[in-house]
Amino acid sequence: MNIVHIIPTFNEKENIGLMIEEIFHIGKNYPQWKTSILVVDDSSPDGTSEVIKKYQKRFEGKVYLLSKKKVGLGSALVAGFEYAMRKLNADIVIPNDADFQWDPKDYPRLVKKIQEGYDVVVASRHVTGGNTSGWNIFRRINHEISNTFLAWWIAGVKEVRDHAGNFKAIRVKGVLDKIPLSRMKDVGFSFQLRILYELSKTGARFVEVPAVFHERKRGKSKIGFNKHYFRDVVEYILSSFLIRADRSKSFFQYVIVGGTGFTIQTVIAKTLTVFRVDPSIAVSVGAESAIISNFLFNNLWTFSHKRITGRRILSKFIHFNGVAFGAILIQFVSVKAGITLFGPSTWFTFMVLSIIFLVVPYSYFAYNHFIWR
């Protein structure tokens, strides 16, 4: 397993050497893992790159330096992810900071979760056992607004509780390599939210592991009122609303496709009832007819970013029918109960109610987590 640690730096000469040594020291306990470190330096004027070059000689072929113009954390991580995938053939990437606020000793726990079958493992301050250490009131308010109000409630990114940390493990094959990194324009700390959202769109399995976030002991913090702070705040707010809009767009498309299927189902069901077919059976036959329409249009439009192609279409259509059978069963039971209690004339009302309040949320969840994942 090829693990690439990606460390973005700007003026971290006091920390980067210690971080490199610590990662390799930990890695000695896991000889089955191939460990390398990619440092993405934003042209630090303090000599950070010179320190890294010394470690390149000491750990030949294991330490890599990517120097670039300073733009922001997001651009550094995009460059690092692309380099790790294209040049270093990474199986897992682990972004982290150089300042030891996230303890690198926790990284084996992240990797082991990947080995258990998860795709994105987030070191979290917001699950049992996680915490922060020494934050002032400004830092806490800043974090709560961005992490809870904007990321959770506005953007609706609810795969994890901690959206702001850099420390995580990400599977490359079938997950990170599906993300259009070149189109990601978040340059500041909003990148952390954006990457989680983009990973969620691949159908990745998420998990959080508890971690304690410490205050840095060496070097100067990048958090605070500086020339990039207000740019990053505005970008984070805008990104949160854009993510919400994108999520709503997907759901809106799903509703339109479902509406088309509903029309097909209604026409067929009403036609069958004219020929005195039992309403519960007529509804079920109409629903099965709508399944084909829903599968085709969802695959071509709603979930086009995860489109199923080739030989997988048949097997996925069978899976889709399995999910749809649950929807048919929901409608069958609802309509049967309705006409039993209130008479045959109420079948259409109960079909509509069951679709709106039961089938729509059930199907949208199943499509995202089991079909187009």
C-alpha positions in Angstrom: 0.0 0.0 0.0 1.5 3.3 -1.1 0.8 6.1 1.3 1.7 9.7 0.4 1.6 12.3 3.2 0.9 15.7 1.7 2.2 18.7 3.8 1.4 22.2 2.6 3.9 24.7 4.0 4.4 28.4 4.3 7.2 29.6 6.7 7.4 26.3 8.5 11.2 25.8 8.8 10.9 25.2 12.5 8.4 22.4 12.1 8.8 20.7 8.8 12.0 18.7 9.6 10.5 17.4 12.8 7.3 16.4 11.0 9.2 14.5 8.4 11.3 12.7 11.0 8.2 11.8 13.0 6.2 10.4 10.1 9.1 8.1 9.1 9.6 7.1 12.7 6.0 6.1 13.0 6.2 4.3 9.6 8.9 2.0 10.9 6.2 0.2 12.9 4.3 -0.6 9.6 6.8 -2.0 7.2 4.0 -3.3 5.0 3.1 0.3 4.1 5.2 2.2 1.6 5.5 5.7 3.1 6.5 8.9 1.2 6.1 12.6 2.0 5.2 15.3 -0.5 5.8 18.9 0.8 4.0 21.6 -1.2 5.7 24.8 -0.3 4.2 28.2 -1.2 7.6 29.9 -1.8 8.3 30.4 1.9 10.7 33.2 2.4 12.0 31.8 5.7 14.0 29.0 4.0 11.5 26.1 4.5 12.4 24.6 1.1 16.1 24.5 2.0 15.3 22.4 5.1 13.2 20.0 2.9 16.1 19.6 0.4 18.3 18.4 3.2 15.8 15.8 4.1 15.5 14.8 0.5 19.2 13.8 0.6 18.7 12.0 3.9 15.6 10.1 2.8 16.4 9.7 -0.8 13.4 8.8 -2.9 11.0 9.2 0.0 10.7 13.0 0.3 9.4 15.2 -2.5 9.2 18.9 -2.8 6.7 20.8 -5.0 7.4 24.6 -4.9 4.7 27.0 -6.2 3.6 30.5 -6.0 1.6 31.4 -2.8 -2.1 31.4 -3.5 -3.7 29.6 -0.7 -4.2 26.3 1.1 -6.7 25.0 -1.5 -4.4 25.5 -4.5 -1.5 23.8 -2.6 -3.6 20.7 -1.8 -4.9 20.4 -5.4 -1.3 20.5 -6.6 -0.3 17.9 -4.0 -3.2 15.6 -4.7 -2.6 15.7 -8.5 1.2 15.1 -8.1 0.6 12.2 -5.6 -1.7 10.5 -8.0 0.1 11.1 -11.3 3.7 11.0 -10.2 3.8 8.9 -7.0 1.0 6.4 -7.8 -0.5 6.9 -4.3 -3.1 4.4 -3.0 -3.9 6.7 0.0 -3.2 10.4 0.5 -3.0 11.9 3.9 -3.0 15.7 4.0 -1.8 17.2 7.2 -0.3 20.5 8.5 3.4 20.9 9.5 2.7 22.5 12.8 1.8 19.4 14.9 -1.6 20.7 15.7 -2.8 17.4 14.4 -0.7 14.6 15.9 0.9 12.5 13.2 0.9 9.6 15.6 -2.8 9.3 14.8 -2.3 8.6 11.1 -2.1 4.7 11.4 -5.6 4.8 12.9 -6.8 6.6 9.7 -5.1 4.1 7.4 -6.6 1.1 9.3 -10.1 2.5 8.7 -9.3 2.6 5.0 -8.2 -1.0 5.2 -11.6 -1.8 6.9 -13.4 -0.5 3.8 -13.9 3.2 4.3 -12.9 5.7 1.7 -12.6 8.9 3.6 -11.4 8.9 7.2 -11.5 12.3 9.0 -9.6 13.1 12.2 -12.4 14.8 14.1 -12.8 17.1 17.0 -16.5 16.6 17.1 -17.0 12.9 17.9 -16.6 11.3 21.3 -12.9 11.5 22.3 -12.1 14.4 20.0 -11.4 17.9 21.4 -9.5 21.1 20.9 -6.8 22.4 23.2 -6.2 26.1 24.1 -8.4 27.9 21.7 -9.3 31.5 22.4 -12.8 32.9 22.0 -12.1 34.3 18.5 -11.0 30.8 17.3 -14.0 29.1 18.8 -16.5 31.5 17.3 -14.8 31.4 13.9 -14.9 27.6 14.0 -18.5 27.3 15.1 -19.8 29.7 12.4 -17.9 28.0 9.6 -18.2 24.4 10.7 -21.7 24.3 12.2 -23.7 27.1 10.7 -22.2 27.3 7.2 -20.9 23.8 6.5 -23.7 21.8 8.3 -26.8 23.9 8.0 -26.2 26.0 4.9 -24.1 23.7 2.7 -25.8 20.6 4.1 -22.5 18.6 4.1 -23.5 16.1 6.8 -21.3 13.1 6.0 -19.0 14.2 8.9 -19.2 16.6 11.8 -15.7 18.1 11.4 -15.5 20.0 8.1 -12.5 22.2 8.7 -9.6 20.0 9.5 -6.8 19.2 7.1 -5.9 15.8 8.6 -7.7 13.0 6.9 -7.0 9.8 4.8 -8.5 9.5 1.3 -8.6 6.4 -0.9 -7.4 7.3 -4.4 -8.8 4.6 -6.7 -12.5 5.1 -7.4 -12.7 8.1 -5.0 -10.2 10.9 -5.2 -9.4 10.1 -8.8 -13.0 10.7 -9.7 -12.9 14.3 -8.6 -12.3 17.1 -11.2 -9.5 18.7 -9.1 -8.6 21.1 -11.9 -12.0 22.7 -11.7 -11.8 23.3 -7.9 -11.3 27.0 -7.4 -11.4 27.3 -3.6 -8.0 28.8 -2.7 -8.5 29.3 1.1 -9.8 27.2 4.0 -13.2 26.7 2.2 -11.3 24.0 0.3 -11.8 21.6 3.2 -15.5 21.9 2.9 -15.5 21.7 -0.9 -13.3 18.5 -1.0 -15.6 16.8 1.5 -18.6 17.6 -0.7 -16.9 16.5 -3.9 -15.9 13.3 -2.2 -19.4 12.7 -1.1 -20.6 12.9 -4.7 -18.4 9.9 -5.6 -20.4 7.7 -3.2 -17.5 7.5 -0.8 -17.9 5.9 2.6 -17.0 8.3 5.4 -16.0 7.8 9.0 -14.6 10.0 11.7 -12.0 9.0 14.3 -11.6 11.1 17.4 -8.5 13.4 17.6 -7.3 16.2 19.7 -6.3 19.5 18.1 -3.4 21.1 19.8 -2.0 24.6 19.8 1.2 25.0 17.8 4.4 25.2 19.8 6.7 26.6 17.1 6.3 29.1 14.4 3.5 31.6 13.7 -0.1 30.7 13.3 -1.8 31.4 9.9 -5.2 31.9 11.6 -6.1 35.5 12.4 -6.7 38.9 10.9 -4.3 39.0 7.9 -4.6 40.1 4.3 -6.2 36.8 3.3 -8.6 36.4 6.2 -11.5 38.4 4.8 -11.0 36.9 1.3 -11.2 33.4 2.8 -14.3 34.2 4.9 -16.1 35.5 1.8 -15.0 32.5 -0.2 -16.2 30.1 2.5 -19.7 31.8 2.7 -20.0 31.8 -1.1 -18.9 28.2 -1.3 -21.4 27.1 1.3 -24.3 28.5 -0.7 -23.0 27.2 -4.0 -22.8 23.7 -2.5 -26.4 24.0 -1.3 -27.5 25.1 -4.7 -25.7 22.2 -6.3 -27.3 19.8 -3.9 -30.7 21.3 -4.6 -30.1 21.1 -8.4 -29.5 17.3 -8.1 -32.7 16.9 -6.0 -34.6 19.1 -8.4 -33.6 16.9 -11.3 -34.5 13.8 -9.3 -38.0 15.3 -8.7 -38.5 16.0 -12.4 -37.5 12.5 -13.3 -39.7 11.2 -10.6 -42.6 13.3 -11.8 -42.2 11.8 -15.3 -42.2 8.4 -13.8 -45.3 9.3 -11.7 -47.1 10.4 -14.9 -46.3 7.1 -16.6 -47.4 5.2 -13.5 -50.7 7.2 -13.2 -51.6 6.7 -16.9 -51.0 3.0 -16.7 -52.7 2.5 -13.3 -55.8 4.4 -14.3 -56.0 2.6 -17.6 -55.8 -0.8 -15.8 -58.5 0.2 -13.3 -60.8 1.0 -16.2 -60.5 -2.7 -17.1 -61.4 -3.6 -13.5 -57.9 -4.6 -12.4 -57.5 -4.4 -8.6 -56.2 -0.9 -7.8 -53.3 -2.1 -5.7 -52.2 -4.4 -8.5 -52.7 -1.6 -11.1 -50.6 0.8 -9.0 -47.8 -1.8 -8.7 -47.8 -2.5 -12.5 -47.7 1.2 -13.2 -44.8 1.6 -10.7 -42.8 -1.1 -12.4 -43.3 0.6 -15.8 -42.0 3.9 -14.2 -38.9 2.1 -12.9 -37.4 1.8 -16.4 -38.0 5.5 -17.1 -36.6 6.5 -13.7 -33.5 4.4 -14.1 -32.7 5.7 -17.6 -33.3 9.4 -16.9 -31.6 9.4 -13.5 -28.5 7.7 -15.0 -28.4 10.1 -18.0 -29.2 13.3 -16.1 -29.6 13.4 -12.3 -26.6 11.3 -11.5 -24.7 12.0 -14.8 -21.5 12.7 -12.8 -21.7 9.1 -11.6 -23.1 7.6 -14.8 -23.3 3.8 -15.0 -21.9 2.5 -18.3 -20.9 -0.7 -20.0 -21.6 -4.1 -18.6 -22.5 -2.6 -15.2 -25.8 -1.3 -16.6 -27.6 -4.6 -16.4 -26.4 -5.5 -12.9 -27.1 -2.0 -11.6 -30.6 -2.1 -13.2 -31.3 -5.3 -11.3 -30.1 -3.6 -8.1 -32.3 -0.6 -9.1 -35.3 -2.9 -9.4 -34.5 -4.3 -5.9 -34.6 -0.8 -4.5 -37.7 0.0 -6.6 -39.4 -3.1 -5.2 -39.3 -1.5 -1.8 -41.0 1.6 -3.3 -43.6 -0.7 -4.9 -44.2 -2.5 -1.7 -44.6 0.8 0.2 -47.2 1.9 -2.3 -49.0 -1.5 -2.4 -49.3 -1.5 1.4 -50.4 2.1 1.5 -53.0 1.8 -1.2 -54.3 -1.5 0.2 -54.7 0.0 3.6 -56.3 3.1 2.3 -59.0 1.3 0.2 -59.6 -1.2 3.0 -60.3 1.6 5.5 -61.9 4.3 3.3 -63.1 2.5 0.1 -61.8 1.8 -3.4 -62.4 5.4 -4.6 -59.5 6.6 -2.4 -56.8 4.6 -4.1 -55.3 7.5 -6.0 -55.1 9.7 -3.0 -53.2 7.1 -1.0 -50.9 6.4 -4.0 -50.0 10.1 -4.1 -49.5 10.5 -0.4 -47.3 7.4 -0.2 -45.1 8.7 -3.0 -44.7 12.2 -1.6 -44.1 11.2 2.1 -42.5 7.7 1.9 -41.2 6.8 -1.6 -39.5 10.1 -2.5 -37.2 10.2 0.6 -36.6 6.4 0.6 -35.7 6.3 -3.1 -33.4 9.4 -3.0 -31.5 8.0 -0.1 -31.2 4.5 -1.8 -30.1 5.9 -5.1 -27.3 8.0 -3.6 -26.0 5.3 -1.3 -26.5 2.0 -3.2 -27.0 2.6 -6.9 -25.1 5.7 -8.0 -22.3 5.6 -5.4 
